[in-house]
Amino acid sequence: MLPTTRTPAGVRDRSGRWIGWGFLAPVTVYLAAFYAYPLYRNVELSLREYTVRSFVQGGAPFAGLDNYRTVLTDPAFGSTLTHTLVFTGASLAFQFTIGMALALFFHQHFPLSRTLRALFLVPWLLPLIVSASTWSWLLNSDSGLVNSALAVVGVDPVNWLTSPGWSLTSVIIANIWIGIPFNLVVLYSGLQAIPAEVYEASALDGATGWQRFWAITFPLLRPVSAITLLLGLIYTLKVFDIIWIMTRGGPTGSSATLATWSYRLGFGNLLPEFGPGAAVGNLLIVMALIAGLVYIRIERRQQLR
């Protein structure tokens, strides 16, 4: 019988380490190429005075924090930040509330519930340009379906997309419609993970539907709800397509957010302001980062309890 040879433990450890790095390398390269470098490039843009010529040929002078001062002292910054917060807050509140209600509704497992739940995913699956164009047609002042329905019940037409008082509301409505399916899917998955025995025990104790929701469903869904709101916040902060297609941030900046303002500064003017545009984009990144840190802090507190 041939003697067996054993590989030394140190060699096995080094081999396993190299295999681990081999699996990790593609992800590292991907993150560096598509996340780290664009982020570095955006920060570098915001710290220099770029023109079209220097953007192509290089040699832009260093400006320090001047671009950030320009953005923060711009008269449009206050209103644009307010629009961003209102757009994000209203979208998240309605998307989460409606998504939760629908998740509880479909959790009853009635006939055709799977078919109806699948139909609710259609807004999420459609390209954003199709969804935004559809809402632009629905809310058209002259021939839109919404104004036609209002006329039937005797309500005067509303200039949804061309009125400063209604343009932000219009894009919020469209964004809520698009975001509801995401909340529905994630919250429904969370409901599926709650043991049925818990509900059976509460029913034997005589708990009503509202009591079961506030005492069982909502507390057990808290981790799922937190990550749903965080992902929704990060996505909504950077929404650009819907607003740009429907209103282009107008009229007179009444529906402009930081995302559309950043694009307008960098690409929407005859003389592009790449530095201030990149600075606004970095402010959005900082807002999303703060939200992520708050989420991590809250989760750590929950684990320590």
TADA-V769883 format. One record per backbone hydrogen bond with DSSP energy under -1.0 kcal/mol. CO is the residue of the C=O (numbers start at 1). NH is the residue of the N-H. If there is no record, write none. Layout:
# TADA-V769883
co: {CO/CO}
nh: {NH/NH}
This chain:
# TADA-V769883
co: {8/9/10/11/12/13/14/15/16/17/18/19/20/21/24/25/26/27/28/29/30/31/31/32/35/36/37/38/39/40/41/42/45/47/47/48/51/52/53/54/61/63/65/66/67/68/69/74/76/77/78/79/80/81/82/83/84/85/86/87/88/89/90/91/92/93/94/95/96/97/98/99/100/101/102/103/105/106/110/112/113/114/115/116/118/119/121/122/127/128/129/130/131/132/133/134/135/137/138/140/144/145/146/147/148/149/150/151/158/159/163/163/166/167/168/169/170/171/172/173/174/175/176/179/180/181/182/183/184/185/186/187/188/191/196/197/198/199/200/201/202/203/208/209/210/211/212/212/213/216/217/219/221/222/223/224/225/226/227/228/229/230/231/232/233/236/240/241/242/243/243/247/249/251/257/258/259/260/261/262/263/265/273/274/275/276/277/278/279/280/281/282/283/284/285/286/287/288/289/290/291/292/293/294/295/296/297/298/299/300}
nh: {12/13/14/15/16/17/18/19/20/21/22/23/24/25/28/29/30/31/32/33/34/35/36/37/39/40/41/42/43/44/45/46/48/63/64/50/55/56/57/58/49/66/69/70/71/72/73/77/80/81/82/83/84/85/86/87/88/89/90/91/92/93/94/95/96/97/98/99/100/101/102/103/104/105/106/107/108/109/113/116/117/118/119/120/121/122/125/126/131/132/133/134/135/136/137/138/139/140/146/144/148/149/150/151/152/153/155/154/160/163/166/167/170/171/172/173/174/175/176/177/178/179/180/183/184/185/186/187/188/189/190/191/192/194/200/201/202/203/204/205/207/206/212/213/214/215/216/217/218/220/221/222/225/226/227/228/229/230/231/232/233/234/235/236/237/239/244/245/246/247/248/250/255/254/261/262/263/264/265/266/267/273/277/278/279/280/281/282/283/284/285/286/287/288/289/290/291/292/293/294/295/296/297/298/299/300/301/302/303/304}
